[in-house]
Amino acid sequence: MAHLNATLTADPGQDRTMILNMGPQHPSTHGVLRVILEIDGESVVRIMPDIGYLHTGIEKTCEAKFYQQVVPLTDRIDYLCPLTNNLCYCLAVEKLLGLEIPPKAQWMRVMLNELTRINSHLVWLGTHALDLGAMSVFLYCFREREDILRLFEMVSGQRMMTSYFRIGGLALPPPIGFFERVRKFANSFPSKVDEYENLLTGNPIWGLRTKGVARITAEDAMALGASGPTLRGSGVDFDLRRDMPYTGYENFKFKVPVATEGDVFARYLCRVRELRESNAIVQQALDGMPEGPIKADAPKVVLPDREKMKTQMEALIYHFKIITEGFAVPEGEVYQAVESPRGEMGYYVVSDGTAKPYRVHMRSACLANMQTLPQMCEGRLIADVVAAIGSIDIVLGEIDR
Amino acid sequence: MPLSPAITDLEQLKDHPALSRLLSSGAIRVAGAKYDRDEMSVYLDRSSIREACVLLRDDPNCPFNFLADVTAVDWYPQEPRFEVIYHLLSMSRKERVRLKVKLAGDDPALESVVSVWPAANFFEREVYDLFGIRFNGHPYLRRILMPENWDGNPLRKDYPVEGYR
């Protein structure tokens, strides 16, 4: 309420404009985003996002946990791409430890990370189209999303909160028949993207609703800290997977879709093309999947196999020690960034040499992307606010943490 | 990749684009530098953070045109207690640098960089909210995640993890 009062008293002389409160329970704000709009008739004079309704203090909680206990927390930050967050955190801690990850684990990570990207983009596409009045796309998208969630369930036992990547590798070897299932999905997926594009890309109503709407220039987007498709939609050709590769992305060939218009349609095009590129990466990962271990050779950090625990004394001891007292991480600090479906997701982990992280900070791509909202919406129609919010693909869990 | 010890000698590190730029300007008070795990950290005096950001952003050879993140660490009960951390990225040179400013616990305040990068707006508000560090010159320095009437700053180390305060 304080925000609202501040806005009201800011300009007491003005009587042309009125304050409109949107959210935090508005269906088109994808969670609990509250937006305070100052409107003059149908046009937006000022827009002020108000966040924090989903703040759970995850960064504080991390400081009270062992390093390995933080992994399940990272799922809950961004519930649409849990594996990307698992990956980013694990990479940061592995960098602190100086661990080498075996190739099979890296390729699995790339493959699942791209499936996660497809999953996240499908939810975005469905809900974004739903916001703008294209109801049927939602049903198509969630059909394929269900397939991906089943794959996640198969490999990790969980549909959404997977926690499948662990410090030092993967939690479990992939089950028998998993790769065949993924291949079946990857082979059929391009035709599904054709279906979405048939419904939207050439659709004149969709074009009217998105082209030229919520424009932002490359300079503005960069200065405001936007990243990912929000930045690439404005013509900045930068993708961390290609430009600063991590976890073996340098072994994969893919294009980074860029559009120059900087409007809602450009961001839509970037993401839809990314769906195809991600699928191509999944196929490359399947074709070249190396054989070998899925965990690093670091018995003091990585939990031993269950079988070994039944036969080897050391394995049992290490298991007991890791579970009860964690593992000490050498002093230092690391900032690890990955390309999440929404942009640059970064983990800043500080270690003081004990078994608990001294500080874990998540650089949220959505938080920075949301700062572009005023630039996109001010002076435009109120109906376009919904299009703008949808086009930057926010996840409030990640913004508020 | 076994860990190699951190390099803190300014002479050895002065070839790094960010550090050479800061050292050559003369106006910036560089308090130290550290190269650890392939990451570069530069310690700055709190009076020169804004100028340093302007210098790095406008560097013709290696423009750090993207502010990735602003955050802080509380080293309570050590003094100086706070560290404010800026992560900068140069998209053209694919280079990162971390700027660090140490702040005393009794007067945690420094200059805002919102005028250099508008992206710092929400980041600095978050640090203000969760650590109680003030950013002078910030256009709208208010709590962002916690309620307006909240007492205390949750990410300080003397704030409990569980239970009411």
Interface residues (C-beta under 8 A of the other chain):
Chain A: M1 A2 H3 I51 G52 H55 G57 E59 K60 T61 E63 A64 K95 L96 L97 G98 E100 M222 A223 L224 G225 S227 V236 F238 D243 M244 P330 G332 E333 V334 Y335 A337 E344 G346 Y348 V350 Y358 R359 H361 R363 L367 A368 M370 Q371 D400 R401
Chain B: M1 P2 L3 A6 D36 R37 E39 S41 N65 F66 L67 A68 D69 T71 V73 D74 I85 H87 M91 K94 R96 R98 W117 P118 A119 A120 N121 F122 F123 E126 L130 R142 R143 I144 L145 M146 P147 E148 P154 L155 Y159 V161 E162
